[in-house]
Amino acid sequence: MGFFRDVERLEQTDPAGPDEHHPRRAAPNQHQREVQRLMATGIIAQATVQALRDTGRTFGEHPQVEFDLLVSLPGSEPYAVTHVQPISRIVLANFRPGAQIPVRVDPADAHRVLIG
């Protein structure tokens, strides 16, 4: 998917440098593997955007956004997750509060998600 390739490429230019304990600041290859893993093995779910905030950081022309999400996995109660991810300015308006968005949920850690 073009959007995810753009996000991955932009995150590789993070001026804060790698941080193996933060999924958005992990080394580029590590982060790329994590995105690929979630795309391949993540549980497809829906999330409702509760709130979003600009973190003040950008990756290329794309702002990094902190999302408060209410994630709904099939067969379980919705739960809150705070997630940070760069989002293209072109699609940012689609992520307003109340919007339903697709997410991939890490089967090993339900609080680790990927928008898309």
Phi and psi in degrees as GROMACS dihedral restraints (atoms count N, CA, C in turn):
[ dihedral_restraints ]
;  ai    aj    ak    al  type     phi  dphi    fc
    3     4     5     6     1   -63.3    20    10
    4     5     6     7     1   -39.9    20    10
    6     7     8     9     1   -59.2    20    10
    7     8     9    10     1   -46.1    20    10
    9    10    11    12     1   -68.5    20    10
   10    11    12    13     1   -36.4    20    10
   12    13    14    15     1   -62.5    20    10
   13    14    15    16     1   -41.2    20    10
   15    16    17    18     1   -63.0    20    10
   16    17    18    19     1   -43.6    20    10
   18    19    20    21     1   -62.5    20    10
   19    20    21    22     1   -46.3    20    10
   21    22    23    24     1   -59.7    20    10
   22    23    24    25     1   -45.4    20    10
   24    25    26    27     1   -63.7    20    10
   25    26    27    28     1   -41.9    20    10
   27    28    29    30     1   -66.9    20    10
   28    29    30    31     1   -39.4    20    10
   30    31    32    33     1   -67.6    20    10
   31    32    33    34     1   -22.6    20    10
   33    34    35    36     1   -70.7    20    10
   34    35    36    37     1   -14.4    20    10
   36    37    38    39     1  -100.2    20    10
   37    38    39    40     1    19.3    20    10
   39    40    41    42     1   -57.4    20    10
   40    41    42    43     1   117.5    20    10
   42    43    44    45     1   -68.2    20    10
   43    44    45    46     1   -17.8    20    10
   45    46    47    48     1   -76.2    20    10
   46    47    48    49     1   -13.3    20    10
   48    49    50    51     1    83.8    20    10
   49    50    51    52     1   174.3    20    10
   51    52    53    54     1   -68.6    20    10
   52    53    54    55     1   149.8    20    10
   54    55    56    57     1  -149.7    20    10
   55    56    57    58     1   105.7    20    10
   57    58    59    60     1   -64.3    20    10
   58    59    60    61     1   -15.7    20    10
   60    61    62    63     1   -95.8    20    10
   61    62    63    64     1    -4.4    20    10
   63    64    65    66     1  -119.8    20    10
   64    65    66    67     1   117.2    20    10
   66    67    68    69     1   -60.7    20    10
   67    68    69    70     1   -27.7    20    10
   69    70    71    72     1   -87.5    20    10
   70    71    72    73     1    -7.5    20    10
   72    73    74    75     1  -124.6    20    10
   73    74    75    76     1    18.6    20    10
   75    76    77    78     1   -69.5    20    10
   76    77    78    79     1   163.0    20    10
   78    79    80    81     1   -54.7    20    10
   79    80    81    82     1   144.4    20    10
   81    82    83    84     1   -50.5    20    10
   82    83    84    85     1   -47.5    20    10
   84    85    86    87     1   -65.9    20    10
   85    86    87    88     1   -39.4    20    10
   87    88    89    90     1   -64.2    20    10
   88    89    90    91     1   -45.4    20    10
   90    91    92    93     1   -64.9    20    10
   91    92    93    94     1   -42.4    20    10
   93    94    95    96     1   -60.9    20    10
   94    95    96    97     1   -41.1    20    10
   96    97    98    99     1   -64.2    20    10
   97    98    99   100     1   -38.1    20    10
   99   100   101   102     1   -65.2    20    10
  100   101   102   103     1   -43.6    20    10
  102   103   104   105     1   -61.9    20    10
  103   104   105   106     1   -45.5    20    10
  105   106   107   108     1   -62.2    20    10
  106   107   108   109     1   -40.1    20    10
  108   109   110   111     1   -63.5    20    10
  109   110   111   112     1   -45.4    20    10
  111   112   113   114     1   -66.8    20    10
  112   113   114   115     1   -35.9    20    10
  114   115   116   117     1   -65.6    20    10
  115   116   117   118     1   -34.6    20    10
  117   118   119   120     1   -83.8    20    10
  118   119   120   121     1   -38.8    20    10
  120   121   122   123     1  -117.0    20    10
  121   122   123   124     1    -7.8    20    10
  123   124   125   126     1   -66.0    20    10
  124   125   126   127     1   145.2    20    10
  126   127   128   129     1   -78.2    20    10
  127   128   129   130     1   126.0    20    10
  129   130   131   132     1   -73.8    20    10
  130   131   132   133     1   127.3    20    10
  132   133   134   135     1  -143.5    20    10
  133   134   135   136     1   174.8    20    10
  135   136   137   138     1  -113.2    20    10
  136   137   138   139     1   148.4    20    10
  138   139   140   141     1  -134.3    20    10
  139   140   141   142     1   148.5    20    10
  141   142   143   144     1  -106.0    20    10
  142   143   144   145     1   128.1    20    10
  144   145   146   147     1   -73.2    20    10
  145   146   147   148     1   118.0    20    10
  147   148   149   150     1   -89.6    20    10
  148   149   150   151     1   -39.4    20    10
  150   151   152   153     1  -162.3    20    10
  151   152   153   154     1   159.3    20    10
  153   154   155   156     1  -146.5    20    10
  154   155   156   157     1   148.6    20    10
  156   157   158   159     1  -138.9    20    10
  157   158   159   160     1   140.0    20    10
  159   160   161   162     1   -76.1    20    10
  160   161   162   163     1   129.0    20    10
  162   163   164   165     1   -79.9    20    10
  163   164   165   166     1   -11.1    20    10
  165   166   167   168     1    90.3    20    10
  166   167   168   169     1    -5.0    20    10
  168   169   170   171     1  -102.4    20    10
  169   170   171   172     1   149.7    20    10
  171   172   173   174     1  -130.2    20    10
  172   173   174   175     1   155.5    20    10
  174   175   176   177     1  -125.3    20    10
  175   176   177   178     1   103.4    20    10
  177   178   179   180     1    66.8    20    10
  178   179   180   181     1  -123.9    20    10
  180   181   182   183     1   -97.9    20    10
  181   182   183   184     1     4.7    20    10
  183   184   185   186     1  -103.4    20    10
  184   185   186   187     1   125.6    20    10
  186   187   188   189     1   -73.8    20    10
  187   188   189   190     1   145.6    20    10
  189   190   191   192     1   -86.3    20    10
  190   191   192   193     1   130.4    20    10
  192   193   194   195     1  -121.3    20    10
  193   194   195   196     1   137.2    20    10
  195   196   197   198     1   -99.3    20    10
  196   197   198   199     1   124.7    20    10
  198   199   200   201     1  -109.3    20    10
  199   200   201   202     1   137.9    20    10
  201   202   203   204     1  -100.2    20    10
  202   203   204   205     1   116.3    20    10
  204   205   206   207     1  -117.9    20    10
  205   206   207   208     1   150.0    20    10
  207   208   209   210     1  -111.7    20    10
  208   209   210   211     1   105.1    20    10
  210   211   212   213     1   -90.4    20    10
  211   212   213   214     1   133.1    20    10
  213   214   215   216     1  -117.1    20    10
  214   215   216   217     1   105.0    20    10
  216   217   218   219     1   -92.7    20    10
  217   218   219   220     1   141.7    20    10
  219   220   221   222     1   -56.3    20    10
  220   221   222   223     1   132.2    20    10
  222   223   224   225     1    81.2    20    10
  223   224   225   226     1     9.1    20    10
  225   226   227   228     1  -141.4    20    10
  226   227   228   229     1   164.0    20    10
  228   229   230   231     1   -71.3    20    10
  229   230   231   232     1   144.5    20    10
  231   232   233   234     1   -60.1    20    10
  232   233   234   235     1   147.0    20    10
  234   235   236   237     1  -140.7    20    10
  235   236   237   238     1   155.4    20    10
  237   238   239   240     1   -87.8    20    10
  238   239   240   241     1   141.7    20    10
  240   241   242   243     1  -140.4    20    10
  241   242   243   244     1   138.1    20    10
  243   244   245   246     1  -104.1    20    10
  244   245   246   247     1   128.3    20    10
  246   247   248   249     1  -135.7    20    10
  247   248   249   250     1   139.9    20    10
  249   250   251   252     1  -116.7    20    10
  250   251   252   253     1   131.2    20    10
  252   253   254   255     1  -159.8    20    10
  253   254   255   256     1   140.2    20    10
  255   256   257   258     1   -68.0    20    10
  256   257   258   259     1   142.0    20    10
  258   259   260   261     1  -132.0    20    10
  259   260   261   262     1   135.7    20    10
  261   262   263   264     1   -61.0    20    10
  262   263   264   265     1   136.1    20    10
  264   265   266   267     1   -58.9    20    10
  265   266   267   268     1   -28.2    20    10
  267   268   269   270     1   -63.4    20    10
  268   269   270   271     1   -36.6    20    10
  270   271   272   273     1  -106.4    20    10
  271   272   273   274     1     0.3    20    10
  273   274   275   276     1   -56.3    20    10
  274   275   276   277     1   -36.5    20    10
  276   277   278   279     1   -62.6    20    10
  277   278   279   280     1   -21.2    20    10
  279   280   281   282     1   -73.0    20    10
  280   281   282   283     1    -9.8    20    10
  282   283   284   285     1  -107.7    20    10
  283   284   285   286     1    32.6    20    10
  285   286   287   288     1   -72.7    20    10
  286   287   288   289     1   157.5    20    10
  288   289   290   291     1   -53.7    20    10
  289   290   291   292     1   136.0    20    10
  291   292   293   294     1    96.4    20    10
  292   293   294   295     1   -16.5    20    10
  294   295   296   297     1   -68.5    20    10
  295   296   297   298     1   141.5    20    10
  297   298   299   300     1   -93.9    20    10
  298   299   300   301     1   127.2    20    10
  300   301   302   303     1  -131.4    20    10
  301   302   303   304     1   150.7    20    10
  303   304   305   306     1   -80.2    20    10
  304   305   306   307     1   141.1    20    10
  306   307   308   309     1  -135.0    20    10
  307   308   309   310     1   158.6    20    10
  309   310   311   312     1  -109.8    20    10
  310   311   312   313     1   129.6    20    10
  312   313   314   315     1  -108.5    20    10
  313   314   315   316     1   130.8    20    10
  315   316   317   318     1   -65.5    20    10
  316   317   318   319     1   122.3    20    10
  318   319   320   321     1   -63.9    20    10
  319   320   321   322     1   -22.7    20    10
  321   322   323   324     1   -88.8    20    10
  322   323   324   325     1   -18.7    20    10
  324   325   326   327     1  -151.7    20    10
  325   326   327   328     1    97.6    20    10
  327   328   329   330     1   -63.5    20    10
  328   329   330   331     1   -13.2    20    10
  330   331   332   333     1   -91.3    20    10
  331   332   333   334     1    -0.9    20    10
  333   334   335   336     1  -102.0    20    10
  334   335   336   337     1   116.5    20    10
  336   337   338   339     1  -129.6    20    10
  337   338   339   340     1   166.4    20    10
  339   340   341   342     1  -135.7    20    10
  340   341   342   343     1   125.8    20    10
  342   343   344   345     1   -72.4    20    10
  343   344   345   346     1   130.7    20    10
